[in-house]
């Protein structure tokens, strides 16, 4: 699944570690999500969306 997480994080000048801390996950999890190697659970996707104040659909995009 493609996502805009890296761009959204960069817009806020957050490191992967900063985002991981706010979401209570590991930095490695953030890296895996950003690179498309891991799809977050639905609860984590909702936490990410809430943190950025965006609908899930504006962060996570359907792959082709």
Secondary structure, DSSP 4 states (H G I P E B T S, - for coil): -EE-HHHHHHHTT--HHHHHHHHTS-HHHHHHHHTTS-PPPHHHHHHHHHHHTS-GGGTEE---
